[in-house]
Amino acid sequence: MKISDYPVSEKNLGANYTQARTIFNVWAPTQKDVKVALYDSAKAPFRTLHPMLKGSDGVFSTTIEGDLHGLFYTYIVDGQTEVTDPYSLSTSANSARSAVVDLEKTHPENWQNHHRPNGIKGCDAILYEVHVGDFSAHKTSGMTHKGKFLAFTENGTSYTSVSTGIDHLVELGVTHVHLMPVYDFLTVDEELVEDKNYNWGYDPEHYNAPEGSYASDPNDPVCRIRELKAAIMALHEKGLKVVLDVVYNHTFRTEHSNFNVLVPKYYHRTTETGEFSNGSGCGNEFASETPMGRRFIVDSLVYWAKEYKVDGFRFDLMALIDLETITIAKKALRAIDPEIMIYGEPWMGGLSTLPDKMRVYKGSQCDQQFSLFNDDFRDAIKGDNDGSGKGFIHGNRDMKHQMHVGLAGSIPYDEKTIGFTTHPCESINYFNSHDNLILEDKLRLTTPEASYDELLKQSKLAFNLLFMAQGVPFFHAGNEFLRNKKGHHNTYNAPFSINAIDWSNKVKHEAFFKYVKDVIKLRKTYKCFRMNEPEMIKERIHFIEDDEFKEAFKDGIVMVIKQNEVPGFDGLLIAHNPGHEPMLLSIDQLKEAIIELYTTKKMEIPNDKLLVELIFDERGLLDSPERIDATTHHLVRVDPVSSSVYKIGRLNGLSKK
């Protein structure tokens, strides 16, 4: 039978529970016989078998009377192979059996009365990526539920003098907490707590069931659901939105996955010779373009958005999910919540049989209301991921044009720029995620001779570039206090002793943390760092080109942004200096630069009418702006490897635009 000849079903698949009865539906059109095996407990040795009838739509169905909440089930295929349900809502420990669940019993107290935060959308988002285990597992976390969902519900946690946990997130000022995979994955023993029992979770088994190792009782099918909901509700109550990392591009098991046992070679792409296509680099890739494969992905996303009230999704290897599926999913999700964020990786892990025209690549997000990770800007900031390549923060002048592009939101800013986006919010700006070397380790590799202070300056500059760029900023947990991973570039299965966040680093690098908090506050204070429309960026951002002031800032970047949201000044002048010498601008050069703020370029501004106030530099946000007296001071100075931000205006004659 050809894939195109497979029947398509609209039945509600999985275990459809009511107190009176449960209807089991599983799509398996090529199978001759499927039965439900029902177990009284997670590890019960005995089962009852229940025949299922096959319909013309390829769905095997049966109804079992009575209240089955808390029981476990599997499917027996053709009398020999036992598999779990791909539509499982919960499971027993280690993915062994699917669970029948009354979702009404999974709600934490007051769940139904709580709502998502709203009003944070587009370029106002600040994304903070964190692994559930990393967040609380370290002895310094101050949290009781170490490595668990419930750690996110703990208030008032600390290590010595600093806040940890959810209080830290609020203090930092991020808007969205991006949780690395929280669905059920395979390579962690859910009943074992030890240092080496670790994985990031990009090895999916049950996409709709929470991971049991993050629950206080992995054999209680209600527990894992309720505790994840409690974590989400606690974050929401602090005004933080929640993004889930989803990995629909491949399954961990291939031939023996529940999908493939039920419908062989349907849910996975295959080559002309019948081999599994391996665009994920993990042995297979999910066939999102098939009708029932697409339906599963959309059903799953809608389930998470409705049942768990999540606020966004990050797609792993998004290039492997066909564009039409993303379009359908986007429409379904935005009908639930117009502010739901959708973003992902525009690349693959290997060669794929998915046709090029169907792939989500850089540029395919343009005007489509979803976003992609911007590796061009990432590499311009810090160089390559794991090697010795250097970026702008190292003083690499070859990166200046790409930095201009990134700072302007990666739109086609001028005739020399192709761009990554049509709207800045289509770009997820970052310098590292969980993958590859974390920034601190990258800097130690590329500048091994550098002192602590020199590395500190480079880290500050990286954050400045990230948060003063148009687009959506994203960073990895611990970047804000110089977290390292002991030089390991791929810690997906490294022990907690490498991955767990050591909160003592917040004490050790508290001044740096406060600096990061300041640059986040700067971005949130000035709307001109968060413009949503390309026309606005083209009108309001002006780069001072090298040839205008040659030696004044040969290594750095100077830009002006017009603003009219905050009264009292006309715009900001931002200077980024990655060089080893101070960057100096005379008052006359400064006036030439800022003339772009005004409609009449020949306007004369007497020095005594020029307002220049330093509001941010290597110290962070200044408690009081430092006024530069243009009648007596002739230089604006930006120290080596640092950024400065100035308010610019005209005394007694501010722009009314």
C-alpha positions in Angstrom: 0.0 0.0 0.0 1.3 3.5 -0.9 1.4 6.1 1.8 -1.1 8.1 -0.3 -3.5 5.2 -0.1 -3.5 5.0 3.7 -6.9 6.0 5.2 -7.1 9.1 7.3 -9.0 9.3 10.6 -10.5 12.2 12.5 -11.3 10.1 15.6 -9.9 11.1 19.0 -7.0 8.8 19.3 -5.6 7.5 22.6 -7.5 6.6 25.8 -10.6 8.8 25.9 -11.6 8.7 29.6 -14.9 9.3 31.4 -15.9 8.0 34.8 -18.3 5.6 33.2 -16.1 4.2 30.5 -12.9 4.6 28.5 -12.8 4.4 24.7 -9.5 3.3 23.2 -8.6 4.3 19.7 -5.4 3.5 17.9 -4.6 4.1 14.2 -3.0 1.0 12.7 -4.3 0.5 9.2 -1.8 -2.1 8.1 -2.4 -4.4 11.1 -4.8 -7.3 11.3 -5.3 -7.6 15.0 -4.8 -5.2 17.9 -5.8 -5.7 21.5 -5.7 -3.5 24.6 -3.8 -5.0 27.5 -5.0 -3.5 30.8 -3.0 -3.6 34.0 -4.1 -2.7 37.6 -0.8 -1.0 38.5 2.5 0.2 37.1 4.3 -3.1 37.7 1.4 -5.6 37.9 2.4 -9.0 36.4 -1.1 -9.8 35.2 -3.3 -8.2 32.6 -6.6 -8.6 30.9 -6.8 -8.5 27.1 -9.6 -6.7 25.3 -10.2 -7.2 21.5 -10.5 -4.1 19.3 -12.5 -3.7 16.1 -10.9 -2.2 13.0 -12.8 0.5 11.2 -12.6 1.6 7.6 -10.4 4.6 8.7 -7.7 2.2 10.0 -8.6 2.8 13.6 -8.9 -0.1 16.1 -11.4 0.7 18.8 -12.8 -0.8 22.0 -14.8 0.5 24.9 -14.2 -0.7 28.5 -16.9 0.0 31.0 -16.1 1.4 34.5 -13.8 4.0 35.9 -10.3 3.1 34.7 -8.5 6.2 36.1 -5.1 5.2 37.4 -4.9 1.9 35.4 -2.2 1.2 32.8 -2.5 -0.1 29.3 -0.5 -1.2 26.2 -1.4 -2.4 22.8 -0.7 -6.0 21.6 -0.1 -5.9 17.9 -0.8 -9.1 15.9 -0.7 -11.2 19.1 3.0 -10.7 19.7 4.4 -7.2 20.0 3.5 -5.0 23.0 3.8 -1.3 22.6 2.6 1.9 24.4 0.3 4.4 22.9 1.8 7.3 21.0 -1.1 9.4 22.3 -0.3 8.6 25.9 -1.1 11.4 28.3 1.0 9.9 31.1 2.9 6.7 31.7 4.4 4.5 34.4 8.1 4.9 35.2 10.6 4.6 32.3 7.9 4.7 29.6 6.9 1.1 30.3 3.1 1.4 30.2 0.6 4.1 29.1 -1.8 5.4 31.8 -5.5 6.1 31.8 -5.9 9.5 33.4 -8.8 11.7 34.5 -7.3 15.1 33.7 -9.6 16.8 36.1 -7.7 15.1 38.9 -4.3 16.4 37.6 -5.0 20.1 38.3 -3.1 21.8 41.1 -5.2 24.0 43.4 -6.7 27.0 41.7 -5.5 25.8 38.2 -8.7 26.4 36.4 -8.9 30.0 37.7 -5.3 31.0 36.7 -4.5 32.5 33.4 -1.5 33.1 31.2 0.3 36.5 31.5 -0.5 38.7 28.5 0.8 41.8 26.9 4.3 40.4 26.3 4.8 39.7 22.6 7.0 40.2 19.6 10.3 41.9 20.3 9.3 42.6 24.0 10.1 38.9 24.7 13.3 38.0 26.6 13.9 34.2 26.4 15.7 32.3 29.1 16.6 28.7 28.3 16.9 26.3 31.2 17.1 22.5 31.8 14.7 21.4 34.6 17.4 19.3 36.3 20.2 21.9 35.9 18.0 24.6 37.6 17.8 23.1 41.0 20.0 19.9 41.3 23.2 21.6 42.7 23.7 21.7 46.4 23.9 25.5 46.3 20.4 25.9 44.7 18.7 26.3 48.1 15.7 24.4 46.6 14.1 21.4 48.3 12.8 19.6 45.2 16.2 19.2 43.5 16.0 18.3 39.8 12.2 18.3 39.9 9.3 20.3 38.4 8.3 21.5 41.9 11.6 23.4 42.2 10.0 26.1 40.1 7.2 26.5 42.7 9.6 27.3 45.6 9.7 31.0 46.7 12.4 32.6 48.8 15.2 30.3 48.0 18.7 31.5 48.2 22.4 30.7 48.4 24.2 32.8 51.1 23.3 36.4 50.1 21.7 35.9 46.7 18.4 34.7 45.4 18.1 31.4 43.5 15.3 29.7 41.6 12.1 31.5 40.5 13.0 34.6 42.6 16.3 34.8 40.6 14.3 34.8 37.3 12.1 37.6 38.5 15.1 39.6 39.7 16.8 39.1 36.4 14.0 40.5 34.4 13.4 37.9 31.7 9.9 37.5 30.3 9.8 33.9 29.0 11.3 30.7 30.6 12.2 28.3 27.8 12.2 24.8 29.3 14.3 22.2 27.6 12.4 19.0 26.9 9.8 18.1 29.6 8.0 15.4 27.6 8.8 11.7 28.4 12.2 10.8 27.1 14.0 7.5 27.3 17.7 7.7 28.3 17.2 8.6 32.0 16.2 6.0 34.6 13.2 7.7 36.1 13.5 5.8 39.4 17.2 6.5 40.0 18.8 9.6 41.5 22.5 9.8 40.9 25.0 12.1 39.3 25.4 10.3 36.0 21.7 9.7 35.5 21.3 12.7 33.2 20.2 13.7 29.7 19.0 16.9 28.0 15.9 15.0 26.7 16.2 15.1 22.9 15.4 11.4 22.9 11.6 11.4 22.8 9.3 8.5 23.5 5.9 9.9 24.5 5.4 13.5 23.3 2.3 14.2 25.3 3.3 12.8 28.7 5.6 14.7 31.1 9.0 13.3 32.0 8.9 11.1 35.1 12.4 11.8 36.4 11.2 15.4 37.0 8.3 14.2 39.1 8.4 13.3 42.8 6.8 9.9 42.0 7.4 8.6 38.5 5.0 5.7 38.9 2.1 7.9 39.7 0.6 9.0 36.4 -1.2 11.9 37.9 1.9 13.2 39.8 4.0 14.1 36.8 1.1 16.0 35.2 0.1 17.9 38.3 3.6 18.9 39.2 4.4 20.2 35.7 1.2 22.2 35.8 2.1 23.5 39.2 5.5 24.7 37.9 3.9 26.4 34.9 1.3 28.1 37.2 4.0 29.3 39.6 5.9 30.9 36.7 2.8 32.5 35.4 1.9 33.9 38.8 5.3 35.7 38.7 4.5 37.2 35.3 6.7 34.7 33.4 5.6 33.0 30.3 6.6 29.4 29.6 8.0 28.0 26.3 8.4 24.2 25.7 11.2 22.7 23.7 9.6 20.2 21.3 11.4 17.5 19.3 9.0 16.3 16.6 11.8 15.9 14.1 12.7 12.3 15.2 11.9 9.5 17.6 14.5 8.0 19.9 13.7 4.5 18.9 13.4 3.8 15.2 12.3 0.3 14.0 11.0 -0.5 17.5 9.3 2.8 18.2 5.6 2.6 19.0 4.8 4.6 15.9 6.7 2.2 13.6 5.4 -1.0 15.3 1.8 0.3 14.8 2.2 1.5 11.2 5.6 0.4 9.8 7.5 2.9 7.6 4.6 5.5 7.7 5.6 7.9 10.5 9.2 8.0 9.4 10.7 9.1 6.1 12.5 6.5 4.1 14.9 6.5 1.2 14.2 4.9 -2.2 15.8 1.7 -1.0 13.6 1.6 2.1 16.1 2.7 4.6 15.2 5.2 7.3 16.1 8.8 6.3 18.4 10.3 8.9 18.2 14.1 8.5 18.2 14.4 12.3 21.5 12.5 12.8 19.7 10.4 15.4 18.8 7.4 13.1 15.5 8.6 11.7 13.3 11.6 11.0 9.5 12.0 11.6 7.4 12.2 8.5 5.5 15.4 9.3 4.2 15.7 5.8 2.1 12.6 6.0 -1.6 13.3 6.9 -1.5 11.3 10.2 2.0 12.4 11.1 1.0 16.0 10.6 -2.2 15.4 12.6 -0.2 14.0 15.5 2.1 17.0 15.7 -0.7 19.5 15.5 -2.8 17.5 18.0 0.2 17.4 20.4 0.9 21.1 20.2 -2.8 22.0 20.7 -2.9 19.6 23.7 0.0 21.3 25.4 -1.3 24.8 24.7 -4.8 24.0 26.1 -4.2 21.5 28.9 -0.9 23.0 30.2 -1.5 26.6 29.2 2.0 27.0 27.8 2.9 30.2 26.0 5.2 29.0 23.2 7.1 26.3 21.5 10.7 26.0 20.4 11.2 23.4 17.6 14.4 21.3 17.6 15.8 20.9 14.0 12.8 22.8 12.7 14.1 22.4 9.1 12.8 18.8 9.3 9.2 19.8 10.0 7.6 20.7 6.7 6.5 24.3 6.2 2.8 23.4 5.7 2.7 21.6 9.0 4.2 24.6 10.7 1.6 26.9 9.0 -1.3 24.7 10.1 0.0 24.4 13.7 0.6 28.1 13.9 -3.0 28.8 12.9 -4.3 26.4 15.5 -2.1 27.7 18.3 -2.8 31.4 17.6 -6.5 30.6 17.8 -5.9 29.5 21.4 -3.6 32.4 22.3 -2.6 35.1 19.8 0.6 35.8 21.7 1.9 32.2 21.6 5.6 32.2 20.4 6.8 29.8 17.8 10.5 29.5 16.9 13.1 27.0 16.0 16.4 25.9 14.5 16.6 26.4 10.7 18.9 23.5 10.1 19.2 19.7 10.1 21.6 17.2 11.5 22.2 15.3 8.2 20.8 14.6 4.7 17.1 14.4 4.4 14.6 13.1 1.9 12.3 16.0 2.6 12.2 18.1 -0.6 14.0 21.5 -0.3 10.8 23.5 -1.1 9.1 21.9 2.0 11.9 22.7 4.5 11.9 25.4 7.1 15.2 27.2 6.2 16.5 30.7 6.9 14.2 33.1 5.1 11.1 30.8 5.1 9.9 32.5 8.3 9.8 35.9 6.6 6.3 37.4 6.9 5.1 34.1 8.4 4.8 35.1 12.0 7.3 32.7 13.5 11.0 33.0 14.3 14.3 31.3 13.7 17.6 31.2 15.5 20.0 33.6 13.9 23.4 31.8 13.6 24.8 34.5 11.4 24.5 37.1 14.2 25.6 34.5 16.8 28.8 33.8 14.9 29.4 37.5 14.3 29.3 38.1 18.0 31.6 35.4 19.3 33.0 33.4 16.3 32.4 29.8 15.6 30.8 27.5 18.1 33.5 25.2 19.3 36.7 26.2 17.6 39.2 29.0 17.9 37.4 31.4 15.5 36.9 34.9 16.9 34.0 37.3 16.6 33.4 41.0 17.1 33.8 40.8 20.9 37.4 39.6 20.3 38.0 42.6 18.1 37.5 40.9 14.7 36.8 43.8 12.3 35.7 41.4 9.6 32.5 40.9 11.5 31.5 44.6 11.5 29.1 44.4 8.6 27.4 41.3 10.0 27.1 43.1 13.3 25.4 46.1 11.6 23.0 43.7 10.1 22.2 41.9 13.4 21.9 45.1 15.4 19.3 46.4 12.8 17.2 43.3 13.3 18.7 41.4 10.3 16.3 43.0 7.9 17.4 44.1 4.4 18.5 47.4 6.0 20.1 48.8 2.8 21.1 47.8 -0.7 24.2 46.0 0.6 22.3 43.8 3.0 20.4 40.6 2.0 19.1 40.1 5.5 17.8 37.2 7.6 14.3 38.5 8.2 11.7 40.9 6.9 10.6 41.8 10.4 13.0 41.9 13.3 11.0 39.6 15.6 11.6 36.8 13.1 15.2 36.6 14.4 16.0 34.9 17.7 19.3 36.6 18.7 21.7 34.6 20.8 25.4 33.9 21.4 25.0 30.3 22.8 22.2 27.9 23.7 22.5 24.5 25.4 24.4 23.2 22.3 28.1 23.8 21.8 30.5 25.7 24.1 28.9 28.0 26.6 30.2 31.5 26.2 32.5 31.4 29.2 34.2 28.2 27.9 34.4 29.6 24.3 36.2 32.7 25.6 38.6 30.7 27.6 39.4 28.6 24.5 39.8 31.6 22.2 41.7 33.8 24.5 43.5 31.5 27.0 46.0 34.2 27.9 43.3 36.7 28.9 42.9 37.8 32.5 39.7 37.5 34.4 38.9 41.2 33.8 39.5 40.9 30.1 37.2 37.9 29.8 34.6 39.8 31.9 34.7 42.7 29.5 34.1 40.3 26.5 31.2 38.7 28.2 29.7 42.2 29.0 30.1 43.2 25.4 28.4 40.0 24.2 25.3 40.8 26.4 25.4 44.4 25.2 25.2 43.4 21.6 22.5 40.9 22.3 20.2 43.3 24.2 20.8 46.4 22.2 20.0 44.6 18.9 16.6 44.6 17.3 14.9 41.2 17.4 14.3 38.7 20.2 17.1 38.1 22.7 17.7 34.6 24.0 20.3 33.3 26.4 21.1 30.1 28.3 20.7 29.7 32.1 23.8 30.7 33.9 25.2 33.0 31.2 24.2 35.8 33.5 26.8 34.8 36.1 29.5 33.3 33.9 28.5 29.7 34.1 30.9 27.2 32.6 30.7 23.5 31.7 34.3 22.7 32.3 35.2 23.0 28.6 32.7 20.4 27.4 31.0 21.4 24.1 28.3 18.7 24.1 27.0 17.9 27.6 23.8 16.2 26.6 24.5 13.1 28.7 27.3 14.5 31.0 26.7 14.2 34.7 25.0 16.7 36.9 28.5 17.6 38.3 29.1 19.3 34.9 25.6 20.4 34.0 23.9 21.5 37.2 23.9 25.2 37.8 26.3 26.2 40.6 24.6 29.1 42.2 27.7 30.0 44.1 28.8 31.6 40.8 26.1 34.2 41.3 27.9 35.2 44.5 31.3 35.0 43.0 30.2 37.0 39.9 27.5 39.1 41.5 28.7 42.3 40.0 28.5 40.8 36.5 25.0 39.5 37.3 23.9 43.0 38.3 25.4 44.3 35.0 23.3 41.8 33.0 20.2 42.8 35.0 21.0 46.4 34.1 21.3 45.8 30.4 18.0 43.9 30.4 16.4 46.8 32.3 17.9 49.2 29.7 16.2 47.3 26.9 12.9 47.2 28.7 13.1 50.9 29.5 13.7 52.1 26.0 11.2 50.9 23.4 13.6 51.9 20.6 15.5 48.7 21.2 12.3 46.7 20.5 11.0 48.0 17.3 8.7 45.6 15.4 8.5 47.1 12.0 11.3 47.2 9.3 10.2 50.6 8.1 10.6 52.0 11.6 14.1 50.5 11.9 15.1 52.0 8.5 13.8 55.4 9.5 15.1 55.5 13.0 18.5 53.7 13.0 21.6 55.3 11.6 25.1 53.8 11.6 28.0 56.1 11.5 30.2 54.7 8.8 33.9 54.2 9.3 34.8 56.6 6.4 33.0 59.4 8.1 35.3 59.5 11.1 38.0 57.0 10.1 40.4 56.7 13.1 37.8 57.8 15.6 36.4 54.3 15.9 38.1 52.1 13.3 37.4 48.9 15.4 34.0 49.8 16.8 30.4 50.5 15.9 28.6 53.8 16.6 24.9 54.1 15.9 22.0 56.5 16.6 18.4 55.5 17.3 15.7 58.1 17.1 13.1 57.7 19.9 9.8 59.4 20.8 8.5 57.1 23.5 10.3 58.6 26.5 10.1 62.4 27.0 13.1 64.6 27.5 15.4 63.6 24.7 15.5 62.8 21.0 17.4 59.6 20.7 20.2 57.3 21.9 23.8 57.2 20.7 25.2 53.7 21.2 28.9 52.9 20.9 30.4 49.4 21.0 34.2 49.3 21.2 35.8 45.8 20.9 39.3 47.3 20.5 42.1 47.6 22.9 42.2 51.4 22.8 39.6 54.0 23.9 37.2 55.1 21.2 37.0 58.9 21.2 34.5 61.3 19.5 34.8 65.0 19.6 31.8 67.1 20.2 31.8 68.2 16.6 31.9 64.6 15.4 29.2 63.8 17.8 27.0 66.6 16.4 27.6 65.2 12.9 26.6 61.8 14.0 23.4 62.9 15.7 22.2 65.3 13.0 20.3 62.2 11.7 18.0 62.6 14.7 16.6 65.8 13.2 14.6 66.4 10.0 16.8 69.3 8.9 20.4 67.9 8.5 21.9 71.4 8.2 20.5 72.5 11.5 23.0 74.2 13.7 23.0 73.1 17.3 25.0 75.4 19.6 27.2 73.5 22.0 25.4 75.1 25.0 22.1 73.8 23.7 23.3 70.2 23.1 22.2 67.6 25.7 24.5 64.7 26.0 24.0 62.3 29.0 25.8 59.1 29.6 23.3 56.6 30.9 25.0 53.2 30.6 28.7 52.1 30.3 30.9 49.3 31.7 29.6 50.1 35.1 26.0 49.3 34.0 23.1 51.6 34.3 24.1 54.8 36.0 22.1 55.8 39.1 22.1 59.4 37.7 22.9 60.3 34.1 26.3 61.9 33.7 25.9 65.2 31.8 28.7 66.0 29.3 29.1 69.7 29.2 29.7 70.4 25.5 31.1 73.8 26.1 34.0 72.6 28.2 34.4 68.9 27.3 35.5 68.0 23.8 35.5 64.2 23.9 33.1 61.3 24.3 35.1 58.4 25.5 34.2 54.7 25.2 36.7 52.5 27.0 38.2 49.4 25.4 36.0 46.3 25.1 32.9 48.0 26.3 29.7 49.8 25.3 28.3 53.2 26.1 24.8 54.6 25.7 24.1 58.3 25.6 20.9 60.3 25.6 21.0 63.0 23.0 18.8 66.0 22.8 18.6 69.8 22.5 18.0 71.9 25.5 14.9 74.1 25.3 14.1 72.7 21.9 13.6 69.0 22.0 12.1 67.2 19.0 8.3 66.9 19.1 8.2 64.1 16.6 
